[in-house]
Amino acid sequence: MGKMIIPMVLGGLLILGLGCSDPVFVSFPDGHQPEMTDEPSSEAATASEPQPSQDSVEAEAPSSPWPFQDAGRGEEEAQERQEGGVVEGEADAEDAMPSTMEPLESKVFFIQPSEGAALSNPLFFEIGARHVDYVQIFSDSIPLTELWEPVLTKSGRLWISEPGFHSLRLVGYDQQHRERAWDEITITVTE
């Protein structure tokens, strides 16, 4: 019994995987076989559809291969598309990407130092970053670091030469160096 289960399961998976795309073969007695054509028989056409008179029907071919393509759009936009004013698919893939995909929410933040901390040089920092490619730290709008990839380094040491209150700003950028997120804290440098 156990040996029979494996072939049955494999046979079932084979049937499910291949599906039934081939027609069913039927054998006919006395060697008679119906004639196979691509066109439906006249009996099938009369049974499935009513046949209208030829003089009462006028059909117009659609101007677009996809007649319902503009469903739900304004009449003016649909007309402009038919006249060739707007052509879809001509933009580069890079241009089309931002309009079709929502960007993930970017976030950067200081883990250390905390807001209002009093610190002495060199300052230890630790950051968190999500969905950004590069980060950079500024002190009072002056860059303290170069751009770096937060997946490689999330902590380090900074040196601020002037004691006193300072604003530290952490900025997150995307691949094209566009600002995506930022965090700002105020610290006091004692020496």
N, C-alpha and C positions, 0 to 999 in steps of 0.2 A: 504494500500500500504506500509506504514512504517513498519508494522508487518511482511511483506513478505521479506523485504530486509535482515533482520538479519539471517533467516534460509538459504537464498540463499547464503549469504556471508560465513556463517559457512560451508555450503555444499561444496562451491567452495574451501575453505581452506582445508577441509577434503580430497577432491579429489586430490588437489595439494600435500598435505602432504603424503598421502598414495601412490599416483602414480597409475599406471596401471600395477602392476606386475603379476596379475592373468590373465590367458587366457580368451578369450571371449567364452562364452558358447552359442552354437547354437543348436537349436532343429531341428531334422530331421523328415520329414513326415513318416508315416507308421512305426515308431519305428526303422528305419534303422539308424545305427550309424557306421561311419568309424572305422576301426581298428587302435588303437593308438600304435605306436612303437617308440623306440628311434632312430632307424636307418632310414635314408632317403629311400624313395622308389626307385626302380630301374629306374622308369620314371624320377624322379627328378634328379637322378645322371646323367643320360644320357643327360638330357636337360641342366644342369648347367655346366658340365665339359666334355671336350672331354676325351674319354677313350683310353689311349695309349696301345700299344701292350705290353705284359708282358716281352718279351725278350729284348726290347729296353730300359727299365728303370732299373737303379740300384740306389737305394737310400741308403745313409749312415746316420745313426743316429748321431746327433751332440754329441760331447764329453762332452759338458757342457749343463746343463738344461737351461742356458741363453746364447744362441749362440752369441747374439749381445752385450753382457756385455762389451767386451773389444773394442768396436767400438771407433775409434778415438785415441787409445793408440798405442804405438810403438809395432812392431812385437815381439821384445825381451821381453817386459813386459808382453804381452799377453801369450807368450809361457811359461814364468816363472810362471804365474798364473795357467796355465793348468797343469804344472808339479808339482805344490804344493809348489813352492818356497816362494810365498807370500800368506798369508791367511788373508783376510779381516775379520773384526769383532772380532778378538781375543783380541784387546786392551781394557783396562778398559774404562769405560765411561768417567772418568776424563781425561784420556790421549787423548781421541778422541775429547773432547769438544773444546780445544783451536784451533785445526786444522780446525774445521768446522764452528766456529763462530768467526767473526771479533770482537775484543774487542772494546768497545766504547772509544772514545778519552778521556783520563784522563787529568785533569787540576787542578792545585792548584795555588793560587796567594795571595799576601798580599793586603789587602784593606787599612789597616793602620799598621804600619807607611809607609809613602811614600818613594820612592828612594831619598837618600840624606838628609833626615830629621835629625835635631839636637834635641835630646831628653834627658830628665833626668830620673833617676830611680824613681820608677818602670815604665817600658815601657808598655804602653797599645798597644795591637795588636788586629787586626781583620783580619780574613782570609776568602777566598772563596775556595771551593773545589767541583770538579765535577768528578764522576765516580771513586772515590778512597774510600777505606774502612778505612784507618788510615792515620793520618798525624803526623809529628814531626817537631819541629823547632830546628835548630842548629845555633850557633854563632861561626864563625871561626872554623868550623868542630867539635865543642864540643856540644853535645846535651843539650839543655836548657829545654826540656820537654820530658816526656815519650810519647809513642805512644798513640793517642786518636782518637776517632771516630768523624769526623767533623760534622756528622749529630746531635750530641749531644751538642757540644760546638764549636762556631766559633770565640770567642774572649776571652781575658784574659790579665794577666799582667806578665811581665818578669822582671828579675833582672839581669843586667850585671854589674859585680863588677869593671871592669876596664874602666875608661873613655877613649875616643878616637874613632877612626874609627873601625867599626865592620861590618862584612858581616853576614847578617841574611839569612838563607836558610830554606825554607819551602819545605818539601818532602812529597809526597803522595805515599801510598803503597796499594797493593791489599790484598786480604785475606791471601795469602801465604807470606806476608811481602816482596814482591818484589817491588822495586822502580818503579813507573809508571809515575810520573810527579814531577817537582820541580820549584820553583821560588826563585830568589835570589835578595836581595837589599842590599845597603850599607847605614849605618846610622852612626851618630856621637853621642856618649853618652857623655853628658856634666858632669854629676855627678852621 
